[in-house]
Amino acid sequence: MFQVAIDGPGGAGKSTISKAAAKELGFVYIDTGAMYRAAALYCMRQGIDIKENPELAEQAVETVAVDIAYREDGQHIFLNGEDVSEAIRMPEVSMGASQVSAIPAVRVKMVELQRNLASAKPVIMDGRDIGTHVLPDAQVKIFLTASAEVRAKRRFDELTAKGQAVNYEDVLAEMIERDRNDSTRAVSPLRQAEDSILLDTGDMDFEGALSAVLAIIRKKMNQEGEL
């Protein structure tokens, strides 16, 4: 089954670009970060401080059901049957996702689900350890990046467009902290796979970045005889 792994830090455009590329190619899109966000949201609703009490967070996540459904408007994330696709996009949930994803038992549970999803149909999966850990044999691996300032501005614009009251400096600080957490965690840290293609989207608009990603994928599909 043809697999595309797209990794990179938060705000690099992984989700929007991966989703659009999957639609263009007729692939299934899997947003792994949303799964960790859902787990973090559950812990937060239970009043668990993930950073201070990882053991409690691990126990909580063991009992939770995170499911993915695909509808006309895209992927929806369900937490114990509740559609939390919007709720998981709050900045505080982003930080919680970074913390909960560092818990080994949580990653084991999520990775198993992610691999099962990728075994059924051609997929584009994005996250932080897809090419290095979740789908190490993916035919295409891309590492999307941009400066922290560019990524924070994108996230700020996205949140304000949704009517959320946020401060750019706070978003930037959270972005930098999450980068540090993701890159230094003991289990499957954020890093570029040796055989991945680095793509800096800092100077690209959405269409430019999407075109670049599609070109990389189509070139490999041609080589593999998939087109």
N, C-alpha and C positions, 0 to 999 in steps of 0.2 A: 504494500500500500504506500502511495507517495506521501511523504511527510515533509512539512516545512516548519522549521523551528526558528522563531524570531524572539531574540532576547534583547535586554537592555534595561537601563534604569527607568524609574517612573517619569512620565511626561515626555518620553522620547517619541511618542506617537505610535507605539506598538499596537495598541488595541484598535485605534481607528484605521490605521493602515492595513493591519492584518484582516480586519473585518471586511474592508473594501476589496482587498486582494482576493479573499476567499469567495466573495460574491462574484467577482469578475471571472474567476477560474472554475466556479462550481464546486469548490471545496467546502468542507465543514470547518467553521471557525471555532476555536476553543480558547476562551479567555481564562487562563489559569489563575491570574491575579484575582479575578472576581470570586473564585472559589475560596481563596484565603481571606478575602474581605468578608465573605459571608460567615466564615468561622470566627473571625475577629468580632464581627457585629454581634454574634450570638454571645460570646464571652462578655462583651461590653454590656449587653442587655441583662446579663446575669450578675453584673456588678463586680466582675473579676478584673483585677489589674493584671494584665497579661505579663508585663515586664517584671512585676514584683512576685507574682504567683504563677509561674509557668506550669507547675504541677496541677493546679486547679484548672487552668486553661486546657491542659492536655486531657484531663478527665471530662471536662465539659464537651470538648470537640468529639470525644469518642462516642458520645450519645447523640450527636447532631446529624441530621440528614441534609446534605447539600446536593442539589440536583440542577441539571441544565436542561432547558427546553428551547427549541428553536421555533420562532414564529415569523410572520411576514416582516416585522420590524427588527428582527435580529435575535440574538441570544438573550434569554432571560434566566436569572439565577433565583433558585428557590431555596429558602431556608426553612426546614420543617414544614414544607408546603406553602409558605408565604413568599410571594414575589418581592424580593428585596433589591431588584435591579437598580433602583434609584437610591435607596437608603445606603447602599454600600459605597457610594461615591463621595461621601462626606470626608473632608480632610482627616478628621480624627480616626475614621475607620481605616484610612490608608496607613496611618502609623501603626494601628493595631494589627493590620495585615502583615506588616514587616516584622512585628514582634512574634505573632503566632506562627509565621512561616519558619521561624528559627527553631521551633520545637520539633525534635526529630520524629516523634510519634505522629504528629500532625502531618508532616511532610510524607511520611510513609503512606498514610491513608489517602491523601490527595493524589500522590503520584500514581498509586494503583488505579484510581478512578481515571486519571488523565491518560494513562497508557491503554486502558480498556477502550476509551473513546477513540483513541488514535488508531486502533487496530481494525476498526470496522470500515472506515471510508477514508479517502484522501483528505488530509487535514492541514490547516495552518494553525499552529498553536503558539501563543506568545506567553512570555513570562520572564523569569530571571535565571532559570537553570534548565531550560528546555533542551538546548543543544548539548549541554555538558552532562546532564543527568537524566532528564525525563525521556527524551528521544535522542539518545546519542548516535543512532544510526540514521537519522533523518537525512534525506537526499539533499536538502537545502538548509543551510544554517546562516542566519543573518543577525548581526549585532547592531541594533539601532542605538544611536546616542546623540547627544547635544549637550551644550553647557548647562549647568544647573540653573543659570539665570534665564536662559531661553525656555527650558522646561517648566520652570516656575511660572513664567509669564503665560505660557500655554494653559497650564492648569488653572491659573487665576482667571484667565479669560473664559475658560470653560465653566467654571463655577459661578462667576458673576452673570454669565449668559443664562444660567439656570435660576437666577434670582437669589443666589446665596450671598450673604454678607461676609466677605472674606477680605483679609489684608494681604497685599502682595508680599510684604516682608515676612509675615507669618508663614505663607505658603512656601517661600524660598527656604526659610529655616527648617521647615518640616521636610522639604525635599532633600536638603543637605544631610539632615539626620538620617533620613531613610536610606539614602545612598550609603552612608557609613554603616548602618545596621546590615543592609543587604550584602555589602562587600566583605564584611568581617565576621559574619555568622559562621559557626563551626560546621554546619551542615549545608552542603550545596550552595556556597556563596555565589553572589553575582560576579561572573567573569566571562570574558569572551572565549568561546571554544576555539581551539587551535585551527580548526578547519572551517571556521565561519568567516563570512565577509563583513567587514566593518563598513557601516554606512552612517555618516554624520549628517543628520537632517537639520542642523542648525540654520543653514542658509537656504533651506528648501521650503516651499509652500507644500500644502497637502498633496496637490496633484503631482508635483515634481517628485516627492518622496514615494508616492504610490507607483508612479511610472518606473522609478529606479528599482523598487522591490519586484514589480511584475517582470521587468526585464531579466533580473537575476533568476527568478523562478522559471520563466519560459525557456531561458537558455539551457538550464539543467534538464527540463522536461524534454527538450529537443534531443539532448545528448542521450537521455534515457529511453527515447522512443515513445514518450508519453503523449506527444502532440501529433 
